[in-house]
Amino acid sequence: MSNVDSAGAAAQQAIFDKLGINTNKTAEQRASSDKLGQDDFLQLMTAQLQNQDPFAPMENGDFIAQMAQFSTVSGIEEINKNLSALSADMRQARIATASTLLGHSVLVPGGLARPDSNGEIHGVFELPQAASATRVSYSDAATGELLHNEDLGPQGTGLVGFSWTDIPAALRDAQRKIKVDIEANTGKGMESIGPSVYAKVLSASSFGDESTTATLDVQDYGTISANSIDRIR
């Protein structure tokens, strides 16, 4: 065998060794070197050129197809790396954005509320159709004691806002949990309607290192997705 053939065979065998083909390597050794890099690919191509049958050489199209396939695989790997980096950036951006909500209040579905930093309670409810009468009641969440109620009168279809702005100082200072109940008459008498209230954001975090979804720890409501928040105060 000529020196050229020997060099080509050696290069080809080096590639086979790297891929764990016809070698005595252990499974662990093969697992650590089972990827074909660009340099390895070029060496393998060179070995094929040097060792091909001169009377039946490989067609140019075959080489082009191999190169195109390798380029496609390399491109996919690069895309995956870029997507991973983008995912990490998005996660950090979401957490940073969510952290700006600390100390603010966000609108969440539910009837438990506490006086905010201004000593007030705010919320909304949605009417499926116009109501001839609406009423909001506030009671102690622990004892059920009625603390305050207010007639809002007739209301049209859609979102209706409500608030309690003159909460007694004793309730404001104690930060007692207050239960909000909404009733409306849409033609069948007074019926209960679920409210949404503004609740304080205590902290912001994420579900894990790979997650791009930031989460908020909201007072009395626990962990909720920042993506579900559409109103803040």
Long-range contacts (C-beta under 8 A, 24 or more apart in sequence): 4-50, 5-50, 5-51, 7-50, 8-46, 8-47, 8-49, 8-50, 8-51, 9-47, 9-51, 11-43, 11-44, 11-46, 11-47, 11-50, 12-43, 12-44, 12-47, 12-48, 12-51, 14-43, 15-40, 15-43, 15-44, 15-47, 38-70, 38-74, 41-70, 87-210, 87-212, 90-212, 91-206, 91-210, 91-211, 91-212, 91-214, 94-206, 94-212, 94-213, 94-214, 94-226, 95-204, 95-205, 95-206, 95-214, 97-214, 97-226, 98-204, 98-214, 98-215, 98-216, 98-226, 99-204, 101-201, 101-204, 101-216, 101-226, 101-229, 101-232, 102-201, 102-202, 102-203, 102-204, 103-200, 103-201, 104-200, 104-201, 104-232, 104-233, 105-198, 105-199, 105-200, 105-201, 105-232, 105-233, 106-198, 106-199, 106-201, 106-216, 106-218, 106-229, 106-231, 106-232, 106-233, 107-196, 107-197, 107-198, 107-229, 107-230, 107-231, 107-232, 107-233, 108-196, 108-197, 108-198, 108-199, 108-218, 108-221, 108-224, 108-229, 109-194, 109-196, 110-194, 110-195, 110-196, 110-197, 110-199, 110-220, 110-221, 111-179, 111-180, 111-181, 111-194, 111-195, 111-197, 112-141, 112-177, 112-178, 112-179, 112-180, 112-197, 112-199, 112-220, 112-221, 113-177, 113-178, 113-179, 113-180, 113-197, 113-198, 113-199, 113-220, 114-175, 114-176, 114-177, 114-178, 114-199, 114-200, 114-219, 114-220, 115-167, 115-171, 115-172, 115-175, 115-178, 116-198, 116-200, 116-233, 119-165, 119-167, 119-169, 119-172, 120-163, 120-164, 120-165, 120-167, 121-163, 121-164, 121-167, 121-178, 121-180, 121-197, 121-198, 122-161, 122-162, 122-163, 122-197, 122-198, 122-233, 123-161, 123-162, 123-163, 123-180, 123-195, 123-196, 123-197, 123-198, 124-159, 124-160, 124-161, 124-162, 124-195, 124-196, 125-159, 125-160, 125-162, 125-182, 125-184, 125-193, 125-194, 125-195, 125-196, 126-158, 126-159, 126-160, 126-193, 127-155, 127-156, 127-157, 127-158, 127-160, 127-184, 127-186, 127-193, 128-157, 128-186, 129-157, 129-186, 129-187, 130-154, 130-155, 130-156, 130-157, 130-186, 131-155, 131-184, 131-185, 131-186, 132-185, 132-186, 132-187, 133-184, 133-185, 133-190, 134-160, 134-182, 134-183, 134-184, 134-185, 135-182, 135-183, 135-184, 135-190, 136-162, 136-180, 136-181, 136-182, 136-183, 136-195, 137-180, 137-181, 137-182, 137-183, 138-164, 138-178, 138-179, 138-180, 138-181, 139-178, 139-179, 139-181, 140-176, 140-177, 140-178, 140-179, 141-176, 141-177, 141-178, 141-179, 142-176, 142-177, 144-179, 147-171, 147-178, 155-184, 162-195, 177-220, 198-231, 198-233
